[in-house]
Amino acid sequence: MLKSNIEELLSKAGYSAKAIKLYMDKTNVGSIENADVVASYTGMPCGDTITLYLKLKNDVICEAKFEYTGCAGTASSGSALTTLISGRTLAEAWNITKDDVLRELDDLPESHCAELAVTALRKALEALKESQSQK
């Protein structure tokens, strides 16, 4: 399918221009070698999955990437989330909400995708906290 056809379909489905751009550009999609934390979350009932990779420096997220299985909403939400958390402290990242992701995307037709991304972030931050407390 041509790029313009995909963009047109997503637009008709209710995706904002910003969400479509993040999806088409595959912003921050991928993994990070030697990430400080990797965490996955699968949402219900959709079954979409986000695996989040974070690289830290002095409790600041210096790099964030993700891999996903699922729809364009999940991809856009992962891109928006990683954009939002890059350069933030862990405490600031913890305060990111579904509404922050939706605002970053100029909204989505299915808001549960933003919730999926934020829950993956919470899982990553919890795993990081647990690993740090064991040291």
Contacts in CASP RR format, 6 or more apart in sequence:
PFRMAT RR
TARGET T0000
AUTHOR 0000-0000-0000
METHOD contacts of the structure
MODEL  1
MLKSNIEELLSKAGYSAKAIKLYMDKTNVGSIENADVVASYTGMPCGDTI
TLYLKLKNDVICEAKFEYTGCAGTASSGSALTTLISGRTLAEAWNITKDD
VLRELDDLPESHCAELAVTALRKALEALKESQSQK
3 24 0 8 1.000
6 24 0 8 1.000
7 20 0 8 1.000
7 24 0 8 1.000
10 19 0 8 1.000
10 20 0 8 1.000
10 23 0 8 1.000
10 72 0 8 1.000
11 17 0 8 1.000
11 20 0 8 1.000
13 109 0 8 1.000
14 108 0 8 1.000
14 109 0 8 1.000
15 23 0 8 1.000
15 72 0 8 1.000
15 73 0 8 1.000
15 76 0 8 1.000
15 108 0 8 1.000
15 109 0 8 1.000
16 105 0 8 1.000
16 106 0 8 1.000
16 107 0 8 1.000
16 108 0 8 1.000
17 106 0 8 1.000
18 104 0 8 1.000
18 105 0 8 1.000
18 106 0 8 1.000
19 72 0 8 1.000
19 73 0 8 1.000
19 76 0 8 1.000
19 80 0 8 1.000
19 105 0 8 1.000
19 106 0 8 1.000
19 107 0 8 1.000
19 108 0 8 1.000
20 72 0 8 1.000
20 76 0 8 1.000
22 75 0 8 1.000
22 76 0 8 1.000
22 79 0 8 1.000
22 80 0 8 1.000
22 83 0 8 1.000
22 105 0 8 1.000
23 72 0 8 1.000
23 73 0 8 1.000
23 75 0 8 1.000
23 76 0 8 1.000
23 79 0 8 1.000
25 79 0 8 1.000
26 75 0 8 1.000
26 79 0 8 1.000
27 79 0 8 1.000
27 82 0 8 1.000
27 83 0 8 1.000
28 64 0 8 1.000
28 65 0 8 1.000
28 66 0 8 1.000
28 78 0 8 1.000
28 79 0 8 1.000
28 82 0 8 1.000
28 83 0 8 1.000
28 86 0 8 1.000
29 65 0 8 1.000
29 66 0 8 1.000
29 67 0 8 1.000
29 68 0 8 1.000
29 75 0 8 1.000
29 79 0 8 1.000
30 53 0 8 1.000
30 65 0 8 1.000
30 66 0 8 1.000
30 67 0 8 1.000
31 38 0 8 1.000
31 51 0 8 1.000
31 53 0 8 1.000
31 65 0 8 1.000
31 67 0 8 1.000
32 53 0 8 1.000
32 54 0 8 1.000
32 55 0 8 1.000
32 63 0 8 1.000
32 65 0 8 1.000
34 55 0 8 1.000
35 53 0 8 1.000
35 54 0 8 1.000
35 55 0 8 1.000
36 54 0 8 1.000
36 55 0 8 1.000
36 56 0 8 1.000
36 128 0 8 1.000
37 52 0 8 1.000
37 53 0 8 1.000
37 54 0 8 1.000
37 56 0 8 1.000
37 124 0 8 1.000
37 125 0 8 1.000
37 127 0 8 1.000
37 128 0 8 1.000
37 131 0 8 1.000
38 51 0 8 1.000
38 52 0 8 1.000
38 53 0 8 1.000
38 54 0 8 1.000
38 124 0 8 1.000
39 51 0 8 1.000
39 52 0 8 1.000
39 120 0 8 1.000
39 123 0 8 1.000
39 124 0 8 1.000
39 126 0 8 1.000
39 127 0 8 1.000
40 49 0 8 1.000
40 50 0 8 1.000
40 51 0 8 1.000
40 52 0 8 1.000
40 120 0 8 1.000
40 123 0 8 1.000
41 49 0 8 1.000
41 50 0 8 1.000
41 52 0 8 1.000
41 116 0 8 1.000
41 119 0 8 1.000
41 120 0 8 1.000
41 123 0 8 1.000
42 48 0 8 1.000
42 49 0 8 1.000
43 49 0 8 1.000
43 112 0 8 1.000
43 116 0 8 1.000
43 119 0 8 1.000
46 70 0 8 1.000
46 71 0 8 1.000
46 74 0 8 1.000
46 112 0 8 1.000
46 116 0 8 1.000
47 70 0 8 1.000
48 68 0 8 1.000
48 69 0 8 1.000
48 70 0 8 1.000
48 71 0 8 1.000
48 74 0 8 1.000
48 113 0 8 1.000
48 116 0 8 1.000
49 68 0 8 1.000
49 69 0 8 1.000
49 70 0 8 1.000
50 66 0 8 1.000
50 67 0 8 1.000
50 68 0 8 1.000
50 74 0 8 1.000
50 77 0 8 1.000
50 78 0 8 1.000
50 116 0 8 1.000
50 117 0 8 1.000
50 120 0 8 1.000
51 66 0 8 1.000
51 67 0 8 1.000
51 68 0 8 1.000
51 120 0 8 1.000
52 64 0 8 1.000
52 65 0 8 1.000
52 66 0 8 1.000
52 81 0 8 1.000
52 82 0 8 1.000
52 120 0 8 1.000
52 121 0 8 1.000
52 123 0 8 1.000
52 124 0 8 1.000
53 63 0 8 1.000
53 64 0 8 1.000
53 65 0 8 1.000
53 66 0 8 1.000
53 67 0 8 1.000
54 61 0 8 1.000
54 63 0 8 1.000
54 64 0 8 1.000
54 85 0 8 1.000
54 124 0 8 1.000
54 128 0 8 1.000
55 61 0 8 1.000
55 62 0 8 1.000
55 63 0 8 1.000
55 64 0 8 1.000
56 62 0 8 1.000
56 90 0 8 1.000
56 128 0 8 1.000
59 89 0 8 1.000
59 90 0 8 1.000
59 91 0 8 1.000
60 87 0 8 1.000
60 88 0 8 1.000
60 89 0 8 1.000
60 90 0 8 1.000
61 85 0 8 1.000
61 86 0 8 1.000
61 87 0 8 1.000
61 88 0 8 1.000
61 89 0 8 1.000
61 90 0 8 1.000
61 93 0 8 1.000
62 86 0 8 1.000
62 87 0 8 1.000
63 86 0 8 1.000
64 81 0 8 1.000
64 82 0 8 1.000
64 85 0 8 1.000
64 86 0 8 1.000
65 82 0 8 1.000
66 78 0 8 1.000
66 79 0 8 1.000
66 81 0 8 1.000
66 82 0 8 1.000
66 117 0 8 1.000
66 120 0 8 1.000
68 74 0 8 1.000
68 75 0 8 1.000
68 78 0 8 1.000
71 110 0 8 1.000
71 113 0 8 1.000
73 108 0 8 1.000
73 109 0 8 1.000
73 110 0 8 1.000
73 113 0 8 1.000
74 113 0 8 1.000
74 116 0 8 1.000
74 117 0 8 1.000
76 105 0 8 1.000
76 108 0 8 1.000
76 113 0 8 1.000
77 101 0 8 1.000
77 105 0 8 1.000
77 108 0 8 1.000
77 113 0 8 1.000
77 114 0 8 1.000
77 116 0 8 1.000
77 117 0 8 1.000
78 101 0 8 1.000
78 117 0 8 1.000
78 120 0 8 1.000
80 101 0 8 1.000
80 104 0 8 1.000
80 105 0 8 1.000
80 114 0 8 1.000
80 117 0 8 1.000
81 96 0 8 1.000
81 101 0 8 1.000
81 104 0 8 1.000
81 114 0 8 1.000
81 117 0 8 1.000
81 118 0 8 1.000
81 120 0 8 1.000
81 121 0 8 1.000
83 104 0 8 1.000
84 96 0 8 1.000
84 100 0 8 1.000
84 101 0 8 1.000
84 104 0 8 1.000
85 92 0 8 1.000
85 93 0 8 1.000
85 96 0 8 1.000
85 121 0 8 1.000
88 96 0 8 1.000
90 125 0 8 1.000
90 128 0 8 1.000
93 121 0 8 1.000
93 125 0 8 1.000
94 122 0 8 1.000
94 125 0 8 1.000
96 118 0 8 1.000
96 121 0 8 1.000
97 118 0 8 1.000
98 111 0 8 1.000
98 114 0 8 1.000
98 115 0 8 1.000
98 118 0 8 1.000
99 114 0 8 1.000
101 114 0 8 1.000
101 117 0 8 1.000
101 118 0 8 1.000
102 108 0 8 1.000
102 111 0 8 1.000
102 114 0 8 1.000
105 114 0 8 1.000
108 114 0 8 1.000
END
